[in-house]
Amino acid sequence: MRSSVSFGSERPKIKFYRAVINLIGHLAGTGVLFLSFYLIGWCISYVIHWLDAIHKLSPEISALIIELELYLAYADAVLCAIVLLAGAWRFVRDLGDLA
């Protein structure tokens, strides 16, 4: 009887439909991750701009905040691209295991 534990590079076989379901789950997870970080960044931006409307911030601080918002959006995009590529790589690897 064969053990279900795998060692080293030996991996259990995966069926095609399971690989597709894993890919769809990874895509959904990437979308949720992107939207959550984007929503957090938008909420922070909204609160800061609302506070700026109540009491004007200095131009240097406003420029810094706008730059930080931009970097947060870039970081979000890079993080989601990494997660998306990892999911795509896993899918391709799973398809290679089918052959």
PyRosetta script that sets phi, psi and omega in degrees:
from pyrosetta import init, pose_from_sequence

init()
pose = pose_from_sequence("MRSSVSFGSERPKIKFYRAVINLIGHLAGTGVLFLSFYLIGWCISYVIHWLDAIHKLSPEISALIIELELYLAYADAVLCAIVLLAGAWRFVRDLGDLA")
pose.set_psi(1, 137.3)
pose.set_omega(1, -175.5)
pose.set_phi(2, -91.2)
pose.set_psi(2, 140.2)
pose.set_omega(2, -179.7)
pose.set_phi(3, -79.5)
pose.set_psi(3, 149.4)
pose.set_omega(3, 178.7)
pose.set_phi(4, -86.3)
pose.set_psi(4, -1.7)
pose.set_omega(4, 179.1)
pose.set_phi(5, -86.5)
pose.set_psi(5, 133.9)
pose.set_omega(5, 178.6)
pose.set_phi(6, -111.8)
pose.set_psi(6, 144.2)
pose.set_omega(6, -179.6)
pose.set_phi(7, -120.6)
pose.set_psi(7, 144.6)
pose.set_omega(7, 176.8)
pose.set_phi(8, 66.1)
pose.set_psi(8, -133.3)
pose.set_omega(8, -177.1)
pose.set_phi(9, -89.8)
pose.set_psi(9, -1.6)
pose.set_omega(9, 179.3)
pose.set_phi(10, -73.4)
pose.set_psi(10, 121.7)
pose.set_omega(10, -179.7)
pose.set_phi(11, -123.5)
pose.set_psi(11, 148.9)
pose.set_omega(11, 177.9)
pose.set_phi(12, -67.4)
pose.set_psi(12, 150.0)
pose.set_omega(12, 178.6)
pose.set_phi(13, -67.4)
pose.set_psi(13, 145.6)
pose.set_omega(13, -179.9)
pose.set_phi(14, -123.8)
pose.set_psi(14, 144.3)
pose.set_omega(14, 179.5)
pose.set_phi(15, -85.8)
pose.set_psi(15, 158.3)
pose.set_omega(15, -176.0)
pose.set_phi(16, -60.4)
pose.set_psi(16, -46.3)
pose.set_omega(16, -177.6)
pose.set_phi(17, -62.8)
pose.set_psi(17, -32.7)
pose.set_omega(17, 178.6)
pose.set_phi(18, -69.3)
pose.set_psi(18, -37.4)
pose.set_omega(18, 176.9)
pose.set_phi(19, -63.7)
pose.set_psi(19, -40.8)
pose.set_omega(19, 179.2)
pose.set_phi(20, -67.1)
pose.set_psi(20, -42.4)
pose.set_omega(20, 178.3)
pose.set_phi(21, -63.3)
pose.set_psi(21, -40.6)
pose.set_omega(21, 176.7)
pose.set_phi(22, -61.8)
pose.set_psi(22, -41.0)
pose.set_omega(22, 178.9)
pose.set_phi(23, -65.1)
pose.set_psi(23, -44.6)
pose.set_omega(23, 179.1)
pose.set_phi(24, -62.9)
pose.set_psi(24, -40.8)
pose.set_omega(24, 176.4)
pose.set_phi(25, -62.9)
pose.set_psi(25, -39.8)
pose.set_omega(25, 178.6)
pose.set_phi(26, -66.4)
pose.set_psi(26, -40.0)
pose.set_omega(26, 177.4)
pose.set_phi(27, -64.0)
pose.set_psi(27, -42.0)
pose.set_omega(27, 178.2)
pose.set_phi(28, -65.1)
pose.set_psi(28, -41.3)
pose.set_omega(28, 177.6)
pose.set_phi(29, -63.0)
pose.set_psi(29, -39.8)
pose.set_omega(29, 177.5)
pose.set_phi(30, -63.5)
pose.set_psi(30, -41.4)
pose.set_omega(30, 178.8)
pose.set_phi(31, -64.0)
pose.set_psi(31, -42.2)
pose.set_omega(31, 178.5)
pose.set_phi(32, -64.8)
pose.set_psi(32, -42.0)
pose.set_omega(32, 178.6)
pose.set_phi(33, -61.3)
pose.set_psi(33, -46.3)
pose.set_omega(33, -179.7)
pose.set_phi(34, -62.0)
pose.set_psi(34, -47.9)
pose.set_omega(34, -178.2)
pose.set_phi(35, -65.0)
pose.set_psi(35, -37.3)
pose.set_omega(35, -179.0)
pose.set_phi(36, -67.8)
pose.set_psi(36, -45.1)
pose.set_omega(36, 177.5)
pose.set_phi(37, -66.0)
pose.set_psi(37, -38.8)
pose.set_omega(37, 179.2)
pose.set_phi(38, -65.6)
pose.set_psi(38, -40.3)
pose.set_omega(38, 179.0)
pose.set_phi(39, -66.6)
pose.set_psi(39, -40.2)
pose.set_omega(39, 177.2)
pose.set_phi(40, -62.6)
pose.set_psi(40, -46.0)
pose.set_omega(40, 178.4)
pose.set_phi(41, -62.4)
pose.set_psi(41, -40.3)
pose.set_omega(41, 179.3)
pose.set_phi(42, -65.8)
pose.set_psi(42, -41.9)
pose.set_omega(42, 179.3)
pose.set_phi(43, -62.8)
pose.set_psi(43, -43.9)
pose.set_omega(43, 177.5)
pose.set_phi(44, -61.9)
pose.set_psi(44, -44.4)
pose.set_omega(44, 179.0)
pose.set_phi(45, -61.6)
pose.set_psi(45, -42.4)
pose.set_omega(45, -179.8)
pose.set_phi(46, -62.3)
pose.set_psi(46, -45.4)
pose.set_omega(46, -178.9)
pose.set_phi(47, -64.7)
pose.set_psi(47, -42.2)
pose.set_omega(47, -179.6)
pose.set_phi(48, -65.7)
pose.set_psi(48, -42.7)
pose.set_omega(48, 178.5)
pose.set_phi(49, -68.7)
pose.set_psi(49, -31.8)
pose.set_omega(49, 175.5)
pose.set_phi(50, -66.8)
pose.set_psi(50, -43.4)
pose.set_omega(50, 177.0)
pose.set_phi(51, -64.9)
pose.set_psi(51, -35.5)
pose.set_omega(51, 177.9)
pose.set_phi(52, -65.7)
pose.set_psi(52, -33.4)
pose.set_omega(52, 178.0)
pose.set_phi(53, -69.7)
pose.set_psi(53, -32.5)
pose.set_omega(53, 179.0)
pose.set_phi(54, -74.5)
pose.set_psi(54, -48.2)
pose.set_omega(54, -179.7)
pose.set_phi(55, -137.6)
pose.set_psi(55, 113.9)
pose.set_omega(55, -174.6)
pose.set_phi(56, -59.9)
pose.set_psi(56, 130.7)
pose.set_omega(56, 174.4)
pose.set_phi(57, -84.4)
pose.set_psi(57, 161.2)
pose.set_omega(57, 177.8)
pose.set_phi(58, -68.0)
pose.set_psi(58, 153.2)
pose.set_omega(58, -178.4)
pose.set_phi(59, -59.1)
pose.set_psi(59, -33.6)
pose.set_omega(59, 179.5)
pose.set_phi(60, -66.0)
pose.set_psi(60, -41.9)
pose.set_omega(60, 179.9)
pose.set_phi(61, -68.9)
pose.set_psi(61, -40.5)
pose.set_omega(61, 177.2)
pose.set_phi(62, -61.4)
pose.set_psi(62, -42.4)
pose.set_omega(62, 178.3)
pose.set_phi(63, -64.3)
pose.set_psi(63, -39.6)
pose.set_omega(63, 178.7)
pose.set_phi(64, -64.8)
pose.set_psi(64, -42.1)
pose.set_omega(64, 179.8)
pose.set_phi(65, -64.5)
pose.set_psi(65, -43.0)
pose.set_omega(65, 178.8)
pose.set_phi(66, -63.4)
pose.set_psi(66, -40.1)
pose.set_omega(66, 178.1)
pose.set_phi(67, -66.1)
pose.set_psi(67, -40.0)
pose.set_omega(67, 178.4)
pose.set_phi(68, -65.7)
pose.set_psi(68, -38.0)
pose.set_omega(68, 176.1)
pose.set_phi(69, -61.4)
pose.set_psi(69, -41.6)
pose.set_omega(69, 179.5)
pose.set_phi(70, -64.7)
pose.set_psi(70, -45.1)
pose.set_omega(70, 179.0)
pose.set_phi(71, -65.3)
pose.set_psi(71, -33.8)
pose.set_omega(71, 176.7)
pose.set_phi(72, -64.8)
pose.set_psi(72, -40.7)
pose.set_omega(72, 177.5)
pose.set_phi(73, -66.1)
pose.set_psi(73, -40.4)
pose.set_omega(73, 176.9)
pose.set_phi(74, -63.9)
pose.set_psi(74, -44.0)
pose.set_omega(74, 179.5)
pose.set_phi(75, -61.7)
pose.set_psi(75, -40.1)
pose.set_omega(75, 178.0)
pose.set_phi(76, -61.9)
pose.set_psi(76, -45.3)
pose.set_omega(76, -179.7)
pose.set_phi(77, -64.8)
pose.set_psi(77, -41.3)
pose.set_omega(77, 179.9)
pose.set_phi(78, -66.6)
pose.set_psi(78, -44.0)
pose.set_omega(78, 179.0)
pose.set_phi(79, -60.7)
pose.set_psi(79, -44.8)
pose.set_omega(79, 180.0)
pose.set_phi(80, -68.5)
pose.set_psi(80, -33.8)
pose.set_omega(80, 176.2)
pose.set_phi(81, -64.8)
pose.set_psi(81, -39.6)
pose.set_omega(81, 178.3)
pose.set_phi(82, -64.4)
pose.set_psi(82, -45.1)
pose.set_omega(82, 179.8)
pose.set_phi(83, -64.6)
pose.set_psi(83, -40.8)
pose.set_omega(83, 179.4)
pose.set_phi(84, -65.1)
pose.set_psi(84, -43.3)
pose.set_omega(84, 178.3)
pose.set_phi(85, -66.3)
pose.set_psi(85, -36.4)
pose.set_omega(85, 176.6)
pose.set_phi(86, -63.2)
pose.set_psi(86, -40.7)
pose.set_omega(86, 177.3)
pose.set_phi(87, -65.6)
pose.set_psi(87, -41.0)
pose.set_omega(87, 178.5)
pose.set_phi(88, -65.7)
pose.set_psi(88, -41.0)
pose.set_omega(88, 178.5)
pose.set_phi(89, -63.1)
pose.set_psi(89, -41.6)
pose.set_omega(89, 178.7)
pose.set_phi(90, -63.2)
pose.set_psi(90, -40.9)
pose.set_omega(90, 178.4)
pose.set_phi(91, -62.1)
pose.set_psi(91, -46.4)
pose.set_omega(91, 179.9)
pose.set_phi(92, -64.2)
pose.set_psi(92, -41.2)
pose.set_omega(92, 177.4)
pose.set_phi(93, -62.8)
pose.set_psi(93, -40.7)
pose.set_omega(93, 177.6)
pose.set_phi(94, -64.9)
pose.set_psi(94, -38.2)
pose.set_omega(94, 177.8)
pose.set_phi(95, -66.8)
pose.set_psi(95, -35.0)
pose.set_omega(95, 176.8)
pose.set_phi(96, -65.9)
pose.set_psi(96, -29.9)
pose.set_omega(96, 178.0)
pose.set_phi(97, -73.4)
pose.set_psi(97, -18.5)
pose.set_omega(97, 179.8)
pose.set_phi(98, -72.3)
pose.set_psi(98, -32.0)
pose.set_omega(98, -174.7)
pose.set_phi(99, -70.3)
pose.dump_pdb("model.pdb")
